[in-house]
């Protein structure tokens, strides 16, 4: 049985979606981390640790999350169902905004945040059909199917590739619009071919060949760690 989203506030739904997104990356969910994430979505831009703690407590009482010692907050099955619904809407909106409305990929995340709680199920289904039932958004994030199924290849961080390795960019983090614009300038977008030329010692940057024809680019290790690639193996 599908969860009734009407009993949840936009903040509660955003919280569940953020937990899901962080869990996709293998990151621990903490109160301070959630405070900072939700503050970006709130009109006032301000949120206290106490407010987040109360939100976690309420979601736990309703059966949407559970506290795991030393691992922070995790979604229950009910919480995961809600998170998948909101994530699906958000990522469909991002792709719709890019492909149909002409938004650049660095602007779609913020715009989708403003719209995802307002659209109807019918609107969502029409977007899906117009877009041809896509499986990924503009940043390579998988779009959950209506069934909750996730279709995504096996990937690894670009940072982990050895010199000489070749791969295809599959997914990049969409949290920072300025970073997305920078990646666009480098040609490092989903679908781009990359080859690791060299890794500088002592935590230095990676030298890459990107695209076809190949252009040499340099990226720092922090940025490379958030770029997921597929080697096709």
N, C-alpha and C positions, 0 to 999 in steps of 0.2 A: 504493500500500500504506500502510495506516494505521500511524503510529509506535507502538512498544511503550512505553507509559508506565511500565512496571514497572522499566525500567532507570534511571529518573530519580528522584532524591529529591524530597520535597515542596519543599525549598528551591530546587532546580534548576528545578522546574516553576513555582514562584512567580516566579523570576527571569525566565523566558521570558514569563510572563504580564505582568509589570510592563513589560518592554521593549515588548511589543505595545501595552499601554495608553498608554505615553508616546509611542510612535510615532503612535498615533491622534491625539494632540494636537499632533504636530509638534515634540515636545520631544527634545532630545539626551539620550542615556543616558550618564551618567558614573558612575564608581566611587562617589563620595560620595553621589550621588543614589540609586543602587541600595542602598547601605548603609542609608540612612535609611528607604527604602521597606520593605526586607526586615526591618529591625529592628522595625518595627511589627507584623510577622506572626509574629515569633519569641517563644516563651514567655518567654525571658530579656530580650527587648527590647534585646540588645546584639549588635553585629556589627562587625568591624573592616574597614578598607579592604583589608587583606591577604587576609582571608577572601573578600571579594567579588572581588578580583583573581584569586585561585585558582579561584573558581567560573567567572568569565569564561573563564579559560584552559582549564579542563576542558570547558566547553560548546563552545568553539572547536575543541578537539581532536576532539570527538565530532561536529562538523559542524552544531551547532545555532545558532551565532552566528558573526559575523565582525567584526573590528575595522576601522573605516573612519576613516582619519586625519582629525582635526578634526571628526568627527561621532560619536565614541564607538562603542558597540556596536550592531550591527544584527542582526536575525534572518535566518538562512538560510531556505530554503524548508522544510527539515525542522523548524527551530525555530518557524517560523510555524505549521506544522500542529499542533504540540504546544500552542502558545499559544492557538490557536483552540479546541482541544478543552477546555482548562482554562477559558478565558474563557466558552465556551458553558455549561459546567457552573455556573460562578460566577453568571452572570447569570440562568440559569434558576432557580437556588436563591434568588437575591434576589427574583425575582418570585413564586416559590412561597411563600416565607416571608411576603411581604406579602399576597398574595391569598388564600392558603389558611390560613396559620397566624396571620394577623392582626398581624404585626410592622409597626411604623412604618418609613417609608423611610429614616430615619436610623440604624436598627439592623441592617438586612439585610446590609450589606456585611461587617461584622465577623463576623456569624453564618455567612454563606456561606463566608468564609475558613476557618472551623473545619471545615466540612463537605465542601468541594469535593474533597479528596483521598481521602475515605472512601467516597463513594457509588459504586455500580456503574453500568455502562452501562445495565442494565435500569431502575434507579431513575431515571436521567437521562431515558430515553425515556418512562417513565410520567409524569414531571413534565411533559414537553413536551406529551404528549397531554392530560393533565388541564387544562393551561393553554390549550389550543387552538392549539398551535404558534405561540407569540408571536414577534415580531420585535424587541421592545425590552424592557428591564428597567425597574424603577420610576424610574430616573433618566434614562431616554431613551437609554441606551447600547444599541447594536444587539446582538442575540443572534445569533451566527453560526449558520447552518444546519448540518446534519450534513455537507453537501457543502463547507462552508467559505465559502459565499456570504454576503455581508453586504448586507442590505437597509436602506438609509438614504437620506433625502433630502439635497439640498444644503443646507448650513447655513452660518451665519456668526456670529461673536460679537456679542452684543447691543451691545457697546461700539462696533461699527462702523456701527450704524444712524444715519442722519441724523435730526435733529428732524423730527417729523411722520410718520416711517415707522411702519408697523404690521407685526407679525409674530406668529408663534406660537412659544412656547417649546418646544424639541424635546429639549434635553439639558442636564443640569447636572453638574458635577463631584461625585463621590460620596466624595471622600477625607476630608471633614471633617464629622462628624456634627452638630456645633454649627452649622455653616454651613447644612446641610440643614434643620435646625429653624428657622433664621432665614428661609430662603427660603419655608418653609411658612407662616410668619406673614405674609409679604408676599404670599402667593398666587402666587409665581413657581415654578410646577411644570410639568412637561411637559404640553402641551395648553392652557396658559393663553395668552390673547390679551394682547399688550402693544403699547403705543404710546409712542414716545419723545416726550415733551412738550418737553424742553429739556436741553441739556448745559451745565453751568456752566463758565465759562472757567478757564484755568490748572490743568487737571487735576482740576477739580471733579466732583461726582457727576452722575448722570443722573436726571432726573425722569421718571417713567413713569406711564402709566395702565395698570392691570392688571385683567384679568378682566372679567366682565359680571354686574352693573353695574360700571363701571370705578371703581377706587379709585386715588388718586394715591399713589405710593410713590417713595422715593429710594434709589438704590443707588450705591455707590462704583464707580470705574472698575475696580479689581482684581476685584471680584466680577462686574461686568458682562462682563469679558473671558472668564470661565469659563462663561457662560451662552450656549448655542448656540441660535439661532432660525432658523426658516424663514419666508421672505417669500412662498413659494408661487410664485415666478417661475421 
